[in-house]
Amino acid sequence: REVEVLYHITGAITFVNEIPLVIEPVYLAQWGTMWIMMRREKRDRKHFKRMRFPPFDDEEPPLDYGDNILNVEPLEAIQMELNEEDDGAVMDWFYDHKPLLDTKHINGSSYKRWHLSLP
């Protein structure tokens, strides 16, 4: 997902200019799914690389953010493949930006009140 960000000129810090709002059960489900997927990615070493030590040599100049990182395209997002039989109840909205927003389960975009019944 694309969001507005503010980068420091050296790339040392990044600010995301958005406050994500989501109800607690959806947050727990999304966080748990990403935890599982990140463990799989780390195991398979597709997006993770082992660090070599020492990470920096004293003689080596620091990397310039603008030259080395700014123009690099990000890898594709890590997403769990959902099964229609097992995940049919959440398949339509699980990866949405604001899940369940226009349904009877949520009061509106504030996400202050919600009601999810168990199947």
Buried (B, 14 or more C-beta within 10 A) or exposed (E): EEEEEEBEEEBEEEEEEEEEEBBEEBBEBBEEBBEEBEEEBEEEEEEEEEEEEEEEEEEEEEEEBEEEEEEEEEEEEEEEEBEEEEBEEBEEBBBEEBBBBEEEBBEEEEBEEBEEEEE
